[in-house]
Amino acid sequence: MSKKATQTSDEVLDGSAVETQEAKQPSPYDELLKNGTGLLTAKTREELAEMVNNIPADCKYRVGAVGQNPVTGLFTLQVDIV
């Protein structure tokens, strides 16, 4: 697998060029919209509810019960587009 890097600027330090990379954060909805199913994860139930509220309005979906990882404390919810 190869990583694509976008060059945002070149700086010359001591005669060598430094390439900076721009990191792109994936959306939590990318997998959901692409595959029709996805797993939403948040630190609190309120954040999880906000994520569900931000699902595009034209999508009909179903969800299961909220789970909590006892080790990390993160809440998870599986969402399926119907």
Backbone hydrogen bonds, N-H to C=O, Kabsch-Sander energy under -0.5 kcal/mol:
donor,donor_aa,acceptor,acceptor_aa,energy
5,A,3,K,-0.5
7,Q,5,A,-0.5
8,T,6,T,-0.7
8,T,20,T,-1.1
11,E,18,V,-1.0
13,L,11,E,-0.7
13,L,16,S,-2.4
16,S,13,L,-1.7
18,V,11,E,-1.6
19,E,17,A,-0.5
20,T,9,S,-0.9
20,T,18,V,-0.5
22,E,6,T,-0.5
23,A,21,Q,-0.7
25,Q,23,A,-0.6
30,D,27,S,-1.2
33,L,29,Y,-2.8
34,K,30,D,-2.1
35,N,31,E,-2.8
36,G,32,L,-1.7
37,T,31,E,-0.6
38,G,79,V,-2.4
40,L,38,G,-0.5
40,L,77,L,-2.9
42,A,75,F,-2.3
48,L,44,T,-1.8
49,A,45,R,-2.5
50,E,46,E,-2.1
51,M,47,E,-2.0
52,V,48,L,-2.0
53,N,49,A,-2.1
54,N,50,E,-1.1
55,I,52,V,-1.4
59,C,56,P,-1.7
61,Y,59,C,-0.5
62,R,80,D,-2.7
64,G,78,Q,-1.1
67,G,76,T,-2.6
69,N,74,L,-2.6
73,G,69,N,-2.5
75,F,42,A,-3.0
76,T,67,G,-2.9
77,L,40,L,-2.0
79,V,38,G,-2.9
80,D,62,R,-2.7
81,I,36,G,-2.8
82,V,60,K,-2.2
